[in-house]
Amino acid sequence: MNVLETEWWTLLVPNEWWAESEEDTILVGDRDDVGCIEISTLHKEQGGFGSAELNSLSQEESPEVSNWSSVRVGDFSGIQGAFTEDDAAIREWYVANGAMLLYITYSCDSENSGLDDAAVDEILGTLAVSAHGAGPD
């Protein structure tokens, strides 16, 4: 396992996966080129992200998802959903910890749908707020 550390959060990445930073997004993919996780970090100036705000944001930004469910990944909680579009299977998460929101997607070819689900869930389960990311909330 390798530790991926950003300014705000950390994640354990198995040796069979790679990670890199691309502009404001962190990419984590499996070495078999089955799929890729993308993680974007957003911050609020004041207050934290509540469930109503996550629901509203997800409806606005991800209308393709028809069914959202509650989820906890590591130190973050929020909602997750999935859909298929243009031969791609896509999973999305809107998860928060205080004033920090992570927007996470996992995508792969629809023919590989479900193949990496257990590994992706295990990886995301290691998400932890870093010492820098922990605010006064």
DRENTORKOL-3810 file (N, C-alpha, C; in nm, 4 decimals):
REM DRENTORKOL-3810
@n.u->0.0836; n.v->-0.1190; n.w->0.0000; ca.u->0.0000; ca.v->0.0000; ca.w->0.0000; c.u->0.0878; c.v->0.1250; c.w->0.0000
@n.u->0.0432; n.v->0.2231; n.w->-0.0749; ca.u->0.1095; ca.v->0.3533; ca.w->-0.0764; c.u->0.0133; c.v->0.4561; c.w->-0.0181
@n.u->0.0675; n.v->0.5571; n.w->0.0476; ca.u->-0.0154; ca.v->0.6629; ca.w->0.1035; c.u->-0.0154; c.v->0.7809; c.w->0.0071
@n.u->-0.1335; n.v->0.8188; n.w->-0.0371; ca.u->-0.1514; ca.v->0.9383; ca.w->-0.1189; c.u->-0.1914; c.v->1.0494; c.w->-0.0224
@n.u->-0.1113; n.v->1.1530; n.w->-0.0168; ca.u->-0.1389; ca.v->1.2608; ca.w->0.0772; c.u->-0.1533; c.v->1.3925; c.w->0.0024
@n.u->-0.2686; n.v->1.4561; n.w->0.0207; ca.u->-0.2898; ca.v->1.5897; ca.w->-0.0334; c.u->-0.2817; c.v->1.6876; c.w->0.0836
@n.u->-0.3011; n.v->1.8118; n.w->0.0548; ca.u->-0.3006; ca.v->1.9121; ca.w->0.1613; c.u->-0.4158; c.v->1.8895; c.w->0.2591
@n.u->-0.5246; n.v->1.8287; n.w->0.2104; ca.u->-0.6484; ca.v->1.8211; ca.w->0.2895; c.u->-0.6863; c.v->1.6817; c.w->0.3362
@n.u->-0.6456; n.v->1.5786; n.w->0.2644; ca.u->-0.6866; ca.v->1.4434; ca.w->0.2981; c.u->-0.5817; c.v->1.3422; c.w->0.2524
@n.u->-0.5940; n.v->1.2198; n.w->0.3054; ca.u->-0.5050; ca.v->1.1099; ca.w->0.2667; c.u->-0.5888; c.v->0.9908; c.w->0.2214
@n.u->-0.5231; n.v->0.9025; n.w->0.1458; ca.u->-0.5896; ca.v->0.7850; ca.w->0.0911; c.u->-0.4843; c.v->0.6759; c.w->0.0751
@n.u->-0.5187; n.v->0.5522; n.w->0.1084; ca.u->-0.4282; ca.v->0.4400; ca.w->0.0849; c.u->-0.4535; c.v->0.3847; c.w->-0.0551
@n.u->-0.3472; n.v->0.3719; n.w->-0.1321; ca.u->-0.3573; ca.v->0.3232; ca.w->-0.2696; c.u->-0.2836; c.v->0.1897; c.w->-0.2798
@n.u->-0.3547; n.v->0.0822; n.w->-0.3167; ca.u->-0.2890; ca.v->-0.0491; ca.w->-0.3305; c.u->-0.1798; c.v->-0.0442; c.w->-0.4381
@n.u->-0.0854; n.v->-0.1349; n.w->-0.4278; ca.u->0.0247; ca.v->-0.1397; ca.w->-0.5242; c.u->-0.0231; c.v->-0.1643; c.w->-0.6670
@n.u->-0.1395; n.v->-0.2262; n.w->-0.6836; ca.u->-0.1925; ca.v->-0.2543; ca.w->-0.8172; c.u->-0.2573; c.v->-0.1311; c.w->-0.8807
@n.u->-0.2568; n.v->-0.0195; n.w->-0.8091; ca.u->-0.3179; ca.v->0.1036; ca.w->-0.8568; c.u->-0.2130; c.v->0.2133; c.w->-0.8633
@n.u->-0.2346; n.v->0.3141; n.w->-0.9456; ca.u->-0.1451; ca.v->0.4297; ca.w->-0.9567; c.u->-0.2229; c.v->0.5549; c.w->-0.9179
@n.u->-0.1520; n.v->0.6615; n.w->-0.8869; ca.u->-0.2162; ca.v->0.7889; ca.w->-0.8514; c.u->-0.1335; c.v->0.9034; c.w->-0.9074
@n.u->-0.2031; n.v->1.0083; n.w->-0.9528; ca.u->-0.1359; ca.v->1.1290; ca.w->-1.0005; c.u->-0.2282; c.v->1.2487; c.w->-0.9857
@n.u->-0.1671; n.v->1.3644; n.w->-0.9841; ca.u->-0.2419; ca.v->1.4897; ca.w->-0.9734; c.u->-0.2515; c.v->1.5518; c.w->-1.1110
@n.u->-0.3716; n.v->1.5974; n.w->-1.1457; ca.u->-0.3942; ca.v->1.6628; ca.w->-1.2743; c.u->-0.4757; c.v->1.7888; c.w->-1.2482
@n.u->-0.4106; n.v->1.9039; n.w->-1.2525; ca.u->-0.4721; ca.v->2.0328; ca.w->-1.2199; c.u->-0.5336; c.v->2.0255; c.w->-1.0806
@n.u->-0.6654; n.v->2.0416; n.w->-1.0680; ca.u->-0.7302; ca.v->2.0403; ca.w->-0.9367; c.u->-0.7910; c.v->1.9048; c.w->-0.9016
@n.u->-0.7526; n.v->1.8012; n.w->-0.9751; ca.u->-0.8117; ca.v->1.6692; ca.w->-0.9567; c.u->-0.7033; c.v->1.5658; c.w->-0.9287
@n.u->-0.7351; n.v->1.4726; n.w->-0.8403; ca.u->-0.6475; ca.v->1.3586; ca.w->-0.8150; c.u->-0.7055; c.v->1.2400; c.w->-0.8916
@n.u->-0.6215; n.v->1.1711; n.w->-0.9668; ca.u->-0.6624; ca.v->1.0524; ca.w->-1.0416; c.u->-0.6002; c.v->0.9298; c.w->-0.9772
@n.u->-0.6801; n.v->0.8244; n.w->-0.9615; ca.u->-0.6324; ca.v->0.6973; ca.w->-0.9084; c.u->-0.6886; c.v->0.5895; c.w->-0.9998
@n.u->-0.6002; n.v->0.5120; n.w->-1.0635; ca.u->-0.6468; ca.v->0.4102; ca.w->-1.1569; c.u->-0.5817; c.v->0.2763; c.w->-1.1323
@n.u->-0.6469; n.v->0.1716; n.w->-1.1799; ca.u->-0.5857; ca.v->0.0402; ca.w->-1.1657; c.u->-0.4894; c.v->0.0177; c.w->-1.2826
@n.u->-0.3851; n.v->-0.0564; n.w->-1.2566; ca.u->-0.2793; ca.v->-0.0775; ca.w->-1.3565; c.u->-0.3266; c.v->-0.1634; c.w->-1.4736
@n.u->-0.4427; n.v->-0.2298; n.w->-1.4599; ca.u->-0.4993; ca.v->-0.3084; ca.w->-1.5698; c.u->-0.5820; c.v->-0.2218; c.w->-1.6635
@n.u->-0.5882; n.v->-0.0909; n.w->-1.6374; ca.u->-0.6658; ca.v->0.0036; ca.w->-1.7187; c.u->-0.8139; c.v->-0.0312; c.w->-1.7273
@n.u->-0.8681; n.v->-0.0847; n.w->-1.6175; ca.u->-1.0117; ca.v->-0.1134; ca.w->-1.6147; c.u->-1.0898; c.v->0.0149; c.w->-1.5896
@n.u->-1.0479; n.v->0.0941; n.w->-1.4905; ca.u->-1.1210; ca.v->0.2155; ca.w->-1.4566; c.u->-1.0358; c.v->0.3148; c.w->-1.3822
@n.u->-1.0962; n.v->0.4306; n.w->-1.3544; ca.u->-1.0229; ca.v->0.5395; ca.w->-1.2904; c.u->-1.1128; c.v->0.6149; c.w->-1.1921
@n.u->-1.0558; n.v->0.6455; n.w->-1.0755; ca.u->-1.1217; ca.v->0.7280; ca.w->-0.9747; c.u->-1.0710; c.v->0.8707; c.w->-0.9920
@n.u->-1.1626; n.v->0.9684; n.w->-0.9879; ca.u->-1.1242; ca.v->1.1097; ca.w->-0.9902; c.u->-1.1795; c.v->1.1752; c.w->-0.8646
@n.u->-1.0950; n.v->1.2516; n.w->-0.7956; ca.u->-1.1365; ca.v->1.3163; ca.w->-0.6713; c.u->-1.1076; c.v->1.4655; c.w->-0.6796
@n.u->-1.2116; n.v->1.5457; n.w->-0.6600; ca.u->-1.1984; ca.v->1.6915; ca.w->-0.6544; c.u->-1.2365; c.v->1.7372; c.w->-0.5147
@n.u->-1.1640; n.v->1.8351; n.w->-0.4621; ca.u->-1.1880; ca.v->1.8858; ca.w->-0.3277; c.u->-1.2412; c.v->2.0281; c.w->-0.3347
@n.u->-1.3512; n.v->2.0533; n.w->-0.2647; ca.u->-1.4106; ca.v->2.1859; ca.w->-0.2574; c.u->-1.4205; c.v->2.2268; c.w->-0.1108
@n.u->-1.4137; n.v->2.3574; n.w->-0.0869; ca.u->-1.4204; ca.v->2.4082; ca.w->0.0501; c.u->-1.5231; c.v->2.5201; c.w->0.0599
@n.u->-1.5901; n.v->2.5245; n.w->0.1743; ca.u->-1.6819; ca.v->2.6342; ca.w->0.2054; c.u->-1.6075; c.v->2.7372; c.w->0.2881
@n.u->-1.6435; n.v->2.8624; n.w->0.2679; ca.u->-1.5839; ca.v->2.9695; ca.w->0.3481; c.u->-1.6304; c.v->2.9612; c.w->0.4936
@n.u->-1.7594; n.v->2.9331; n.w->0.5121; ca.u->-1.8155; ca.v->2.9264; ca.w->0.6478; c.u->-1.9103; c.v->2.8086; c.w->0.6591
@n.u->-1.9108; n.v->2.7480; n.w->0.7749; ca.u->-2.0031; ca.v->2.6386; ca.w->0.8013; c.u->-1.9621; c.v->2.5107; c.w->0.7313
@n.u->-2.0406; n.v->2.4068; n.w->0.7550; ca.u->-2.0134; ca.v->2.2771; ca.w->0.6955; c.u->-2.1181; c.v->2.2403; c.w->0.5930
@n.u->-2.0914; n.v->2.1334; n.w->0.5217; ca.u->-2.1856; ca.v->2.0812; ca.w->0.4223; c.u->-2.2837; c.v->1.9885; c.w->0.4927
@n.u->-2.4125; n.v->2.0198; n.w->0.4855; ca.u->-2.5156; ca.v->1.9356; ca.w->0.5437; c.u->-2.5755; c.v->1.8438; c.w->0.4385
@n.u->-2.6545; n.v->1.7472; n.w->0.4826; ca.u->-2.7128; ca.v->1.6503; ca.w->0.3897; c.u->-2.8074; c.v->1.7162; c.w->0.2898
@n.u->-2.8832; n.v->1.8172; n.w->0.3315; ca.u->-2.9734; ca.v->1.8860; ca.w->0.2383; c.u->-2.8945; c.v->1.9534; c.w->0.1276
@n.u->-2.7807; n.v->2.0131; n.w->0.1635; ca.u->-2.6973; ca.v->2.0796; ca.w->0.0628; c.u->-2.6354; c.v->1.9780; c.w->-0.0332
@n.u->-2.5914; n.v->1.8640; n.w->0.0185; ca.u->-2.5364; ca.v->1.7594; ca.w->-0.0680; c.u->-2.6426; c.v->1.7070; c.w->-0.1642
@n.u->-2.7644; n.v->1.6867; n.w->-0.1125; ca.u->-2.8737; ca.v->1.6400; ca.w->-0.1985; c.u->-2.9049; c.v->1.7410; c.w->-0.3083
@n.u->-2.9112; n.v->1.8675; n.w->-0.2719; ca.u->-2.9395; ca.v->1.9728; ca.w->-0.3695; c.u->-2.8288; c.v->1.9807; c.w->-0.4746
@n.u->-2.7053; n.v->1.9769; n.w->-0.4303; ca.u->-2.5910; ca.v->1.9834; ca.w->-0.5204; c.u->-2.5899; c.v->1.8653; c.w->-0.6168
@n.u->-2.6171; n.v->1.7466; n.w->-0.5653; ca.u->-2.6164; ca.v->1.6271; ca.w->-0.6500; c.u->-2.7273; c.v->1.6328; c.w->-0.7551
@n.u->-2.8445; n.v->1.6820; n.w->-0.7170; ca.u->-2.9546; ca.v->1.6935; ca.w->-0.8132; c.u->-2.9210; c.v->1.7926; c.w->-0.9239
@n.u->-2.8541; n.v->1.9000; n.w->-0.8858; ca.u->-2.8181; ca.v->2.0046; ca.w->-0.9809; c.u->-2.7045; c.v->1.9617; c.w->-1.0729
@n.u->-2.6013; n.v->1.9013; n.w->-1.0155; ca.u->-2.4799; ca.v->1.8682; ca.w->-1.0910; c.u->-2.4826; c.v->1.7301; c.w->-1.1571
@n.u->-2.5647; n.v->1.6394; n.w->-1.1063; ca.u->-2.5659; ca.v->1.5018; ca.w->-1.1560; c.u->-2.7077; c.v->1.4524; c.w->-1.1824
@n.u->-2.7789; n.v->1.5165; n.w->-1.2754; ca.u->-2.9174; ca.v->1.4757; ca.w->-1.3005; c.u->-2.9298; c.v->1.3349; c.w->-1.3607
@n.u->-2.8193; n.v->1.2780; n.w->-1.4109; ca.u->-2.8237; ca.v->1.1439; ca.w->-1.4697; c.u->-2.8500; c.v->1.0356; c.w->-1.3659
@n.u->-2.8144; n.v->1.0643; n.w->-1.2406; ca.u->-2.8327; ca.v->0.9658; ca.w->-1.1339; c.u->-2.9769; c.v->0.9741; c.w->-1.0847
@n.u->-3.0482; n.v->0.8614; n.w->-1.0934; ca.u->-3.1885; ca.v->0.8624; ca.w->-1.0524; c.u->-3.2080; c.v->0.8138; c.w->-0.9090
@n.u->-3.1090; n.v->0.7436; n.w->-0.8531; ca.u->-3.1244; ca.v->0.6882; ca.w->-0.7190; c.u->-2.9978; c.v->0.7113; c.w->-0.6369
@n.u->-3.0081; n.v->0.7959; n.w->-0.5352; ca.u->-2.8958; ca.v->0.8242; ca.w->-0.4462; c.u->-2.9142; c.v->0.7471; c.w->-0.3169
@n.u->-2.8045; n.v->0.7044; n.w->-0.2558; ca.u->-2.8119; ca.v->0.6372; ca.w->-0.1262; c.u->-2.7048; c.v->0.6951; c.w->-0.0333
@n.u->-2.7314; n.v->0.6852; n.w->0.0959; ca.u->-2.6365; ca.v->0.7355; ca.w->0.1955; c.u->-2.5121; c.v->0.6485; c.w->0.1961
@n.u->-2.3982; n.v->0.7129; n.w->0.2233; ca.u->-2.2726; ca.v->0.6388; ca.w->0.2238; c.u->-2.1750; c.v->0.7026; c.w->0.3226
@n.u->-2.0855; n.v->0.6211; n.w->0.3730; ca.u->-1.9736; ca.v->0.6699; ca.w->0.4545; c.u->-1.8483; c.v->0.6106; c.w->0.3933
@n.u->-1.7506; n.v->0.6973; n.w->0.3620; ca.u->-1.6218; ca.v->0.6515; ca.w->0.3112; c.u->-1.5133; c.v->0.7147; c.w->0.3984
@n.u->-1.4509; n.v->0.6326; n.w->0.4814; ca.u->-1.3493; ca.v->0.6844; ca.w->0.5727; c.u->-1.4069; c.v->0.7904; c.w->0.6647
@n.u->-1.3410; n.v->0.9071; n.w->0.6682; ca.u->-1.3841; ca.v->1.0177; ca.w->0.7540; c.u->-1.4955; c.v->1.1023; c.w->0.6928
@n.u->-1.5467; n.v->1.0635; n.w->0.5780; ca.u->-1.6444; ca.v->1.1442; ca.w->0.5046; c.u->-1.7781; c.v->1.0718; c.w->0.4941
@n.u->-1.8865; n.v->1.1500; n.w->0.4959; ca.u->-2.0190; ca.v->1.0906; ca.w->0.4765; c.u->-2.0968; c.v->1.1746; c.w->0.3770
@n.u->-2.1923; n.v->1.1107; n.w->0.3108; ca.u->-2.2718; ca.v->1.1809; ca.w->0.2103; c.u->-2.3588; c.v->1.0847; c.w->0.1330
@n.u->-2.3563; n.v->1.0984; n.w->0.0000; ca.u->-2.4429; ca.v->1.0172; ca.w->-0.0859; c.u->-2.3641; c.v->0.9626; c.w->-0.2043
@n.u->-2.4167; n.v->0.8530; n.w->-0.2601; ca.u->-2.3562; ca.v->0.7913; ca.w->-0.3777; c.u->-2.4650; c.v->0.7488; c.w->-0.4745
@n.u->-2.4286; n.v->0.7435; n.w->-0.6018; ca.u->-2.5208; ca.v->0.6997; ca.w->-0.7052; c.u->-2.4431; c.v->0.6476; c.w->-0.8239
@n.u->-2.5158; n.v->0.5899; n.w->-0.9206; ca.u->-2.4499; ca.v->0.5328; ca.w->-1.0384; c.u->-2.5404; c.v->0.5464; c.w->-1.1597
@n.u->-2.4777; n.v->0.5475; n.w->-1.2768; ca.u->-2.5515; ca.v->0.5505; ca.w->-1.4023; c.u->-2.4613; c.v->0.5023; c.w->-1.5145
@n.u->-2.5204; n.v->0.4739; n.w->-1.6306; ca.u->-2.4457; ca.v->0.4349; ca.w->-1.7495; c.u->-2.4726; c.v->0.5383; c.w->-1.8576
@n.u->-2.3648; n.v->0.5807; n.w->-1.9259; ca.u->-2.3781; ca.v->0.6816; ca.w->-2.0300; c.u->-2.2701; c.v->0.6591; c.w->-2.1354
@n.u->-2.3098; n.v->0.6564; n.w->-2.2621; ca.u->-2.2147; ca.v->0.6405; ca.w->-2.3725; c.u->-2.1173; c.v->0.5248; c.w->-2.3502
@n.u->-2.1686; n.v->0.4069; n.w->-2.3189; ca.u->-2.0882; ca.v->0.2866; ca.w->-2.2969; c.u->-1.9908; c.v->0.2973; c.w->-2.1797
@n.u->-2.0177; n.v->0.3887; n.w->-2.0852; ca.u->-1.9365; ca.v->0.4012; ca.w->-1.9644; c.u->-2.0250; c.v->0.3803; c.w->-1.8423
@n.u->-1.9740; n.v->0.3023; n.w->-1.7469; ca.u->-2.0411; ca.v->0.2853; ca.w->-1.6181; c.u->-1.9766; c.v->0.3844; c.w->-1.5219
@n.u->-2.0598; n.v->0.4672; n.w->-1.4589; ca.u->-2.0081; ca.v->0.5752; ca.w->-1.3751; c.u->-2.0707; c.v->0.5687; c.w->-1.2362
@n.u->-1.9860; n.v->0.5783; n.w->-1.1349; ca.u->-2.0315; ca.v->0.5891; ca.w->-0.9965; c.u->-1.9899; c.v->0.7274; c.w->-0.9480
@n.u->-2.0753; n.v->0.7913; n.w->-0.8672; ca.u->-2.0453; ca.v->0.9243; ca.w->-0.8146; c.u->-2.0715; c.v->0.9297; c.w->-0.6651
@n.u->-1.9900; n.v->1.0098; n.w->-0.5974; ca.u->-2.0039; ca.v->1.0340; ca.w->-0.4549; c.u->-1.9958; c.v->1.1835; c.w->-0.4292
@n.u->-2.0803; n.v->1.2321; n.w->-0.3420; ca.u->-2.0695; ca.v->1.3671; ca.w->-0.2849; c.u->-2.0572; c.v->1.3429; c.w->-0.1351
@n.u->-1.9355; n.v->1.3548; n.w->-0.0826; ca.u->-1.9131; ca.v->1.3257; ca.w->0.0584; c.u->-1.8425; c.v->1.4435; c.w->0.1239
@n.u->-1.8745; n.v->1.4675; n.w->0.2496; ca.u->-1.8212; ca.v->1.5853; ca.w->0.3179; c.u->-1.7724; c.v->1.5504; c.w->0.4573
@n.u->-1.6854; n.v->1.6374; n.w->0.5052; ca.u->-1.6407; ca.v->1.6365; ca.w->0.6438; c.u->-1.6254; c.v->1.7832; c.w->0.6802
@n.u->-1.7210; n.v->1.8360; n.w->0.7576; ca.u->-1.7195; ca.v->1.9783; ca.w->0.7925; c.u->-1.7327; c.v->2.0650; c.w->0.6687
@n.u->-1.6373; n.v->2.1558; n.w->0.6494; ca.u->-1.6420; ca.v->2.2507; ca.w->0.5378; c.u->-1.5745; c.v->2.1971; c.w->0.4120
@n.u->-1.5341; n.v->2.0693; n.w->0.4128; ca.u->-1.4680; ca.v->2.0093; ca.w->0.2970; c.u->-1.5615; c.v->1.9104; c.w->0.2279
@n.u->-1.5751; n.v->1.9266; n.w->0.0972; ca.u->-1.6566; ca.v->1.8377; ca.w->0.0144; c.u->-1.5663; c.v->1.7685; c.w->-0.0852
@n.u->-1.5803; n.v->1.6380; n.w->-0.0974; ca.u->-1.5113; ca.v->1.5634; ca.w->-0.2019; c.u->-1.6148; c.v->1.5189; c.w->-0.3032
@n.u->-1.5896; n.v->1.5530; n.w->-0.4288; ca.u->-1.6710; ca.v->1.5022; ca.w->-0.5391; c.u->-1.5863; c.v->1.3939; c.w->-0.6036
@n.u->-1.6371; n.v->1.2716; n.w->-0.6008; ca.u->-1.5607; ca.v->1.1559; ca.w->-0.6471; c.u->-1.6380; c.v->1.0863; c.w->-0.7574
@n.u->-1.5677; n.v->1.0493; n.w->-0.8642; ca.u->-1.6279; ca.v->0.9659; ca.w->-0.9676; c.u->-1.5380; c.v->0.8460; c.w->-0.9926
@n.u->-1.6002; n.v->0.7369; n.w->-1.0282; ca.u->-1.5279; ca.v->0.6199; ca.w->-1.0774; c.u->-1.5935; c.v->0.5848; c.w->-1.2093
@n.u->-1.5137; n.v->0.5701; n.w->-1.3137; ca.u->-1.5708; ca.v->0.5343; ca.w->-1.4434; c.u->-1.4895; c.v->0.4234; c.w->-1.5086
@n.u->-1.5610; n.v->0.3416; n.w->-1.5837; ca.u->-1.4996; ca.v->0.2332; ca.w->-1.6601; c.u->-1.5923; c.v->0.2017; c.w->-1.7774
@n.u->-1.5453; n.v->0.1210; n.w->-1.8709; ca.u->-1.6311; ca.v->0.0768; ca.w->-1.9803; c.u->-1.7475; c.v->-0.0011; c.w->-1.9212
@n.u->-1.8664; n.v->0.0149; n.w->-1.9798; ca.u->-1.9847; ca.v->-0.0524; ca.w->-1.9254; c.u->-1.9681; c.v->-0.2039; c.w->-1.9224
@n.u->-1.8880; n.v->-0.2595; n.w->-2.0121; ca.u->-1.8652; ca.v->-0.4043; ca.w->-2.0113; c.u->-1.7849; c.v->-0.4484; c.w->-1.8884
@n.u->-1.7145; n.v->-0.3551; n.w->-1.8235; ca.u->-1.6388; ca.v->-0.3847; ca.w->-1.7015; c.u->-1.7112; c.v->-0.3401; c.w->-1.5750
@n.u->-1.8369; n.v->-0.2985; n.w->-1.5892; ca.u->-1.9137; ca.v->-0.2493; ca.w->-1.4756; c.u->-1.9139; c.v->-0.3515; c.w->-1.3617
@n.u->-1.8824; n.v->-0.3039; n.w->-1.2421; ca.u->-1.8830; ca.v->-0.3894; ca.w->-1.1243; c.u->-1.7518; c.v->-0.4613; c.w->-1.0983
@n.u->-1.6639; n.v->-0.4684; n.w->-1.1974; ca.u->-1.5395; ca.v->-0.5438; ca.w->-1.1839; c.u->-1.4516; c.v->-0.4902; c.w->-1.0714
@n.u->-1.4395; n.v->-0.3576; n.w->-1.0600; ca.u->-1.3542; ca.v->-0.2959; ca.w->-0.9574; c.u->-1.4322; c.v->-0.2411; c.w->-0.8382
@n.u->-1.5636; n.v->-0.2642; n.w->-0.8317; ca.u->-1.6447; ca.v->-0.2029; ca.w->-0.7259; c.u->-1.5919; c.v->-0.2309; c.w->-0.5857
@n.u->-1.5577; n.v->-0.3559; n.w->-0.5552; ca.u->-1.5103; ca.v->-0.3903; ca.w->-0.4209; c.u->-1.3779; c.v->-0.3197; c.w->-0.3911
@n.u->-1.2875; n.v->-0.3159; n.w->-0.4896; ca.u->-1.1588; ca.v->-0.2498; ca.w->-0.4708; c.u->-1.1776; c.v->-0.0991; c.w->-0.4528
@n.u->-1.2648; n.v->-0.0394; n.w->-0.5324; ca.u->-1.2907; ca.v->0.1046; ca.w->-0.5212; c.u->-1.3484; c.v->0.1365; c.w->-0.3845
@n.u->-1.4453; n.v->0.0578; n.w->-0.3386; ca.u->-1.5045; ca.v->0.0795; ca.w->-0.2061; c.u->-1.3993; c.v->0.0669; c.w->-0.0961
@n.u->-1.3099; n.v->-0.0301; n.w->-0.1100; ca.u->-1.2046; ca.v->-0.0494; ca.w->-0.0102; c.u->-1.1081; c.v->0.0695; c.w->-0.0102
@n.u->-1.0690; n.v->0.1162; n.w->-0.1279; ca.u->-0.9788; ca.v->0.2315; ca.w->-0.1383; c.u->-1.0435; c.v->0.3554; c.w->-0.0770
@n.u->-1.1675; n.v->0.3851; n.w->-0.1167; ca.u->-1.2351; ca.v->0.5040; ca.w->-0.0646; c.u->-1.2598; c.v->0.4942; c.w->0.0857
@n.u->-1.2701; n.v->0.3732; n.w->0.1361; ca.u->-1.2879; ca.v->0.3531; ca.w->0.2797; c.u->-1.1684; c.v->0.3982; c.w->0.3625
@n.u->-1.0540; n.v->0.4223; n.w->0.2960; ca.u->-0.9343; ca.v->0.4665; ca.w->0.3679; c.u->-0.9196; c.v->0.6186; c.w->0.3682
@n.u->-1.0141; n.v->0.6919; n.w->0.3107; ca.u->-1.0066; ca.v->0.8387; ca.w->0.3084; c.u->-1.0029; c.v->0.8938; c.w->0.4510
@n.u->-0.9073; n.v->0.9781; n.w->0.4766; ca.u->-0.8941; ca.v->1.0380; ca.w->0.6097; c.u->-0.8600; c.v->1.1861; c.w->0.5951
@n.u->-0.9151; n.v->1.2663; n.w->0.6830; ca.u->-0.8828; ca.v->1.4087; ca.w->0.6847; c.u->-0.7401; c.v->1.4231; c.w->0.7354
@n.u->-0.6578; n.v->1.4988; n.w->0.6639; ca.u->-0.5199; ca.v->1.5212; ca.w->0.7086; c.u->-0.5181; c.v->1.6258; c.w->0.8185
@n.u->-0.4064; n.v->1.6398; n.w->0.8833; ca.u->-0.3944; ca.v->1.7384; ca.w->0.9908; c.u->-0.4240; c.v->1.8797; c.w->0.9398
@n.u->-0.3841; n.v->1.9077; n.w->0.8157; ca.u->-0.4117; ca.v->2.0401; ca.w->0.7559; c.u->-0.5599; c.v->2.0577; c.w->0.7254
@n.u->-0.6242; n.v->1.9465; n.w->0.6865; ca.u->-0.7640; ca.v->1.9537; ca.w->0.6464; c.u->-0.8608; c.v->1.9685; c.w->0.7608
@n.u->-0.8175; n.v->1.9277; n.w->0.8778; ca.u->-0.9045; ca.v->1.9359; ca.w->0.9946; c.u->-0.9156; c.v->2.0822; c.w->1.0380
@n.u->-1.0313; n.v->2.1360; n.w->1.0205; ca.u->-1.0543; ca.v->2.2759; ca.w->1.0555; c.u->-1.1073; c.v->2.2913; c.w->1.1959
@n.u->-1.1470; n.v->2.4106; n.w->1.2322; ca.u->-1.1982; ca.v->2.4360; ca.w->1.3665; c.u->-1.3398; c.v->2.3853; c.w->1.3882
@n.u->-1.4052; n.v->2.3311; n.w->1.2821; ca.u->-1.5453; ca.v->2.2860; ca.w->1.2944; c.u->-1.5574; c.v->2.1758; c.w->1.3970
END
